[in-house]
């Protein structure tokens, strides 16, 4: 008997009901069997028997061998190893789920990055234009220091002043009814 085990056998040449009955009547009353399951094999001529509990493997084998033409022990797994395997399978499943979550988060982040890049392009272009205006302003300030810009500004101011004087003079002149100009 000993430790709790999980045993898997492949059986050929016996009916599933006879094997079930044999295990049920020979091993279950001894109190060592926790469960027994049966699944059909892919080829149709065999089936798999899974038994768990404090079962003597040799006794189980002899019980099934009496009724079957072929019995093959596929696995004998101790309970602690079965629990560890189950825990590792659960951990693997959790890691796969976490990986999928991280993958979807990465995709969303890449999409957001693309949208931000699209918004950034016009801002960068505007920034370049402003930098160009600043450089032009700095070059104008440099010209002001050399006197070239001073002359340009003086010419503009003089031109504007002459124009203002002409407007003022026209306003002061009043044309009389007889066509002569008179100053107010």
C-alpha positions as a Markdown table, in Angstrom:
| # | Residue | x | y | z |
|---|---|---|---|---|
| 1 | Unk | 0.0 | 0.0 | 0.0 |
| 2 | Unk | 2.2 | 2.9 | 1.2 |
| 3 | Unk | 1.9 | 6.4 | -0.1 |
| 4 | Unk | -0.9 | 7.9 | -2.1 |
| 5 | Unk | -0.3 | 7.3 | -5.8 |
| 6 | Unk | -2.0 | 8.0 | -9.1 |
| 7 | Unk | -1.7 | 5.1 | -11.5 |
| 8 | Unk | -2.5 | 5.0 | -15.2 |
| 9 | Unk | -2.9 | 1.7 | -17.1 |
| 10 | Unk | -3.6 | 1.0 | -20.7 |
| 11 | Unk | -5.8 | -2.1 | -21.1 |
| 12 | Unk | -6.5 | -4.2 | -24.3 |
| 13 | Unk | -8.7 | -7.2 | -24.8 |
| 14 | Unk | -11.1 | -6.8 | -22.0 |
| 15 | Unk | -14.5 | -5.1 | -21.6 |
| 16 | Unk | -14.5 | -1.9 | -19.6 |
| 17 | Unk | -17.4 | -3.0 | -17.4 |
| 18 | Unk | -15.6 | -6.2 | -16.3 |
| 19 | Unk | -12.5 | -4.2 | -15.4 |
| 20 | Unk | -14.7 | -1.6 | -13.5 |
| 21 | Unk | -16.4 | -4.4 | -11.6 |
| 22 | Unk | -13.1 | -6.2 | -10.8 |
| 23 | Unk | -11.5 | -3.0 | -9.4 |
| 24 | Unk | -14.7 | -2.1 | -7.5 |
| 25 | Unk | -15.1 | -5.5 | -5.8 |
| 26 | Unk | -11.4 | -6.4 | -5.3 |
| 27 | Unk | -9.7 | -3.0 | -4.4 |
| 28 | Unk | -12.4 | -0.5 | -3.2 |
| 29 | Unk | -13.5 | -2.5 | -0.2 |
| 30 | Unk | -9.8 | -2.6 | 1.0 |
| 31 | Unk | -10.1 | 1.2 | 1.5 |
| 32 | Unk | -7.1 | 2.2 | -0.6 |
| 33 | Unk | -8.9 | 3.5 | -3.8 |
| 34 | Unk | -9.9 | 7.2 | -3.8 |
| 35 | Unk | -11.1 | 7.2 | -7.4 |
| 36 | Unk | -11.0 | 5.2 | -10.6 |
| 37 | Unk | -11.7 | 6.6 | -14.1 |
| 38 | Unk | -11.9 | 5.1 | -17.5 |
| 39 | Unk | -11.4 | 6.7 | -20.9 |
| 40 | Unk | -11.6 | 5.1 | -24.4 |
| 41 | Unk | -8.3 | 5.0 | -26.4 |
| 42 | Unk | -7.9 | 6.7 | -29.7 |
| 43 | Unk | -7.7 | 3.4 | -31.5 |
| 44 | Unk | -11.0 | 2.1 | -30.1 |
| 45 | Unk | -9.6 | -1.3 | -29.0 |
| 46 | Unk | -8.1 | -0.1 | -25.8 |
| 47 | Unk | -9.0 | 2.1 | -22.9 |
| 48 | Unk | -7.1 | 3.9 | -20.1 |
| 49 | Unk | -7.7 | 3.2 | -16.4 |
| 50 | Unk | -6.8 | 5.8 | -13.9 |
| 51 | Unk | -6.8 | 4.8 | -10.2 |
| 52 | Unk | -5.8 | 7.1 | -7.3 |
| 53 | Unk | -5.2 | 6.4 | -3.6 |
| 54 | Unk | -3.2 | 4.1 | -1.4 |
| 55 | Unk | -3.2 | 1.3 | -3.9 |
| 56 | Unk | -0.7 | -1.6 | -4.2 |
| 57 | Unk | 0.4 | -1.3 | -7.9 |
| 58 | Unk | 1.2 | -5.1 | -8.1 |
| 59 | Unk | -2.3 | -6.0 | -6.8 |
| 60 | Unk | -4.0 | -3.6 | -9.2 |
| 61 | Unk | -1.9 | -5.0 | -12.1 |
| 62 | Unk | -2.8 | -8.6 | -11.2 |
| 63 | Unk | -6.5 | -7.7 | -10.8 |
| 64 | Unk | -6.7 | -6.2 | -14.3 |
| 65 | Unk | -4.3 | -8.8 | -15.9 |
| 66 | Unk | -6.7 | -11.7 | -15.1 |
| 67 | Unk | -9.4 | -10.2 | -17.4 |
| 68 | Unk | -7.3 | -8.5 | -20.1 |
| 69 | Unk | -5.0 | -9.8 | -22.8 |
| 70 | Unk | -2.6 | -6.8 | -22.5 |
| 71 | Unk | -2.0 | -4.5 | -19.6 |
| 72 | Unk | 0.6 | -1.7 | -19.7 |
| 73 | Unk | 1.5 | 0.5 | -16.8 |
| 74 | Unk | 1.7 | 4.0 | -18.3 |
| 75 | Unk | 2.5 | 6.0 | -15.1 |
| 76 | Unk | 2.8 | 5.7 | -11.4 |
| 77 | Unk | 2.9 | 9.2 | -9.9 |
| 78 | Unk | 3.3 | 9.9 | -6.1 |
| 79 | Unk | 0.7 | 12.3 | -4.6 |
| 80 | Unk | 3.3 | 15.0 | -3.8 |
| 81 | Unk | 4.6 | 14.9 | -7.3 |
| 82 | Unk | 1.1 | 15.1 | -8.7 |
| 83 | Unk | 0.3 | 18.1 | -6.5 |
| 84 | Unk | 3.6 | 19.8 | -7.6 |
| 85 | Unk | 2.8 | 19.0 | -11.3 |
| 86 | Unk | -0.7 | 20.5 | -10.8 |
| 87 | Unk | 0.7 | 23.6 | -9.2 |
| 88 | Unk | 3.3 | 24.0 | -11.9 |
| 89 | Unk | 0.6 | 23.6 | -14.6 |
| 90 | Unk | -1.5 | 26.3 | -12.8 |
| 91 | Unk | 1.6 | 28.6 | -12.6 |
| 92 | Unk | 2.2 | 28.0 | -16.3 |
| 93 | Unk | -1.4 | 28.9 | -17.1 |
| 94 | Unk | -1.1 | 32.0 | -15.0 |
| 95 | Unk | 2.1 | 33.0 | -16.8 |
| 96 | Unk | 0.5 | 32.6 | -20.2 |
| 97 | Unk | -2.4 | 34.7 | -19.1 |
| 98 | Unk | 0.0 | 37.4 | -17.8 |
| 99 | Unk | 2.0 | 37.2 | -21.0 |
| 100 | Unk | -1.2 | 37.8 | -23.0 |
| 101 | Unk | -2.1 | 40.7 | -20.8 |
| 102 | Unk | 1.3 | 42.3 | -21.1 |
| 103 | Unk | 1.2 | 41.7 | -24.9 |
| 104 | Unk | -2.2 | 43.6 | -25.1 |
| 105 | Unk | -0.8 | 46.4 | -22.9 |
| 106 | Unk | 2.2 | 46.7 | -25.2 |
| 107 | Unk | 0.0 | 46.9 | -28.3 |
| 108 | Unk | -2.1 | 49.6 | -26.6 |
| 109 | Unk | 1.0 | 51.5 | -25.6 |
| 110 | Unk | 2.4 | 51.3 | -29.2 |
| 111 | Unk | -0.9 | 52.6 | -30.5 |
| 112 | Unk | -0.9 | 55.5 | -28.1 |
| 113 | Unk | 2.7 | 56.2 | -29.0 |
| 114 | Unk | 1.7 | 56.4 | -32.7 |
| 115 | Unk | -1.1 | 58.8 | -31.9 |
| 116 | Unk | 1.3 | 61.0 | -29.8 |
| 117 | Unk | 3.9 | 61.0 | -32.6 |
| 118 | Unk | 1.1 | 62.2 | -35.0 |
| 119 | Unk | 0.3 | 65.1 | -32.6 |
| 120 | Unk | 4.0 | 65.8 | -32.1 |
| 121 | Unk | 4.8 | 66.4 | -35.8 |
| 122 | Unk | 2.8 | 69.7 | -36.2 |
| 123 | Unk | 4.1 | 71.0 | -32.9 |
| 124 | Unk | 7.7 | 70.3 | -34.0 |
| 125 | Unk | 7.1 | 72.1 | -37.3 |
| 126 | Unk | 5.6 | 75.1 | -35.4 |
| 127 | Unk | 8.6 | 75.0 | -33.1 |
| 128 | Unk | 11.0 | 75.1 | -36.1 |
| 129 | Unk | 9.1 | 78.1 | -37.5 |
| 130 | Unk | 9.4 | 79.9 | -34.2 |
| 131 | Unk | 13.1 | 79.1 | -34.0 |
| 132 | Unk | 13.5 | 80.6 | -37.4 |
| 133 | Unk | 11.7 | 83.7 | -36.4 |
| 134 | Unk | 13.9 | 84.0 | -33.3 |
| 135 | Unk | 17.0 | 83.6 | -35.4 |
| 136 | Unk | 15.7 | 86.3 | -37.8 |
| 137 | Unk | 15.1 | 88.6 | -34.9 |
| 138 | Unk | 18.6 | 88.0 | -33.5 |
| 139 | Unk | 20.0 | 88.8 | -36.9 |
| 140 | Unk | 18.0 | 92.0 | -37.0 |
| 141 | Unk | 19.4 | 92.9 | -33.6 |
| 142 | Unk | 22.9 | 92.3 | -35.0 |
| 143 | Unk | 22.1 | 94.5 | -37.9 |
| 144 | Unk | 20.9 | 97.2 | -35.5 |
| 145 | Unk | 24.3 | 97.2 | -33.9 |
| 146 | Unk | 26.1 | 97.6 | -37.2 |
| 147 | Unk | 24.0 | 100.7 | -38.2 |
| 148 | Unk | 22.5 | 99.1 | -41.4 |
| 149 | Unk | 19.2 | 98.6 | -39.7 |
| 150 | Unk | 19.4 | 102.1 | -38.1 |
| 151 | Unk | 19.5 | 103.6 | -41.5 |
| 152 | Unk | 16.6 | 101.5 | -42.7 |
| 153 | Unk | 14.5 | 102.5 | -39.7 |
| 154 | Unk | 15.4 | 106.2 | -40.1 |
| 155 | Unk | 14.4 | 106.0 | -43.8 |
| 156 | Unk | 11.0 | 104.5 | -42.9 |
| 157 | Unk | 10.4 | 107.1 | -40.2 |
| 158 | Unk | 11.4 | 109.9 | -42.5 |
| 159 | Unk | 9.1 | 108.5 | -45.2 |
| 160 | Unk | 6.2 | 108.2 | -42.8 |
| 161 | Unk | 6.8 | 111.7 | -41.5 |
| 162 | Unk | 6.8 | 113.2 | -45.0 |
| 163 | Unk | 3.6 | 111.3 | -45.7 |
| 164 | Unk | 2.0 | 112.6 | -42.5 |
| 165 | Unk | 3.0 | 116.2 | -43.3 |
| 166 | Unk | 1.4 | 115.9 | -46.7 |
| 167 | Unk | -1.9 | 114.7 | -45.1 |
| 168 | Unk | -1.8 | 117.5 | -42.6 |
| 169 | Unk | -1.2 | 120.1 | -45.3 |
| 170 | Unk | -4.1 | 118.8 | -47.3 |
| 171 | Unk | -6.3 | 119.0 | -44.3 |
| 172 | Unk | -5.2 | 122.6 | -43.6 |
| 173 | Unk | -5.9 | 123.7 | -47.1 |
| 174 | Unk | -9.4 | 124.5 | -47.8 |
| 175 | Unk | -10.7 | 124.8 | -51.3 |
| 176 | Unk | -13.0 | 127.8 | -51.6 |
| 177 | Unk | -16.0 | 127.9 | -53.7 |
| 178 | Unk | -14.3 | 129.9 | -56.4 |
| 179 | Unk | -11.6 | 127.2 | -56.7 |
| 180 | Unk | -8.8 | 129.0 | -54.9 |
| 181 | Unk | -7.0 | 127.3 | -52.1 |
| 182 | Unk | -6.9 | 128.9 | -48.8 |
| 183 | Unk | -5.2 | 128.0 | -45.6 |
| 184 | Unk | -7.4 | 127.7 | -42.5 |
